Each structure stands twice: as C-alpha cells, then as structure tokens.
Amino acid sequence: MAFHKFIRSMLLNAPIEIYGDGNQKRDFIYVTDVVNATIRAIEIGDVSGEVINIGSSNPVKLSNVIKALGDIVGVEPNIVFRAKQKGDIEITYADISKAKSVLKWSPRISLKESLSTQIKWIKKFWILISHNVLSCIV
C-alpha cells in the first residue's frame, strides 16, 4: 500500500508523507516470491503447522526505497517528514533460513525489479481508468 501511495504521489508531483526520519528499515518482498514460497510449501507437503518466515532477509531503509522509486520514475521525491507514529518499529527482518532449508526456497525478484514492475502496473492501470472515464463521458 505504501509503495502505491509513494508512486502515485511522484507521478502527480505531490508530497510524500513519511512518518519518522526515513531511516526505519523494512524487509520488502514482491508478491510473486510469496506466491512461489506458498506453492513450494504445497509441493513439499508435510509442513502443516510449521512456521516458516517468508521475506527478502534484506532490510532496506525507507529513504533508500523512496530514492530508488524517484530514480525509476524520473523525479525528485518531494518528502514531507511527520512525527513518528506510536508503536512504529525501527526494523523488520525475516529470518528465512527455515524457508531455505525446508522449502529449498529463496526470493528471486530484486527490490528494484519489483518497484519497476509496480510502477509499470500503476501507469497501465491509470491509462485504463482514464480511457474508461473518458469513454463514459463521451
């Protein structure tokens, strides 16, 4: 959800609100990698009741993600910093060692590739919506 908001703001040249200083780190993973891990668990079988973390195992600073998005979109992000939200943690990190050993799985899609894919999807979605809205008006 956050990436969609960030990308939309960049495409509209609108401010991006960041809660905190942007140094918080998150373990981002693309949905296709999550789906592949789930399919792998089904294929392996006999993992019922197991807790297996799925993630990139590579936390990235939020400010670095926004910079990468700006580079891909071709804009300088207009960041507005807000007060840190109560309960927000500094870092999320998935230990995927069990996924690697039990499922023989590890993520394949890089953060940059996933961001590029999402940007392309949002642009395509906007074109479809714009076309449908215009055809309804005409």
Beta strands, then each sheet from edge to edge (+ up, - down):
strand 1: 16-19
strand 2: 25-26
strand 3: 60-61
strand 4: 79-82
sheet 1: 1+ 4+
sheet 2: 2+ 3-
end
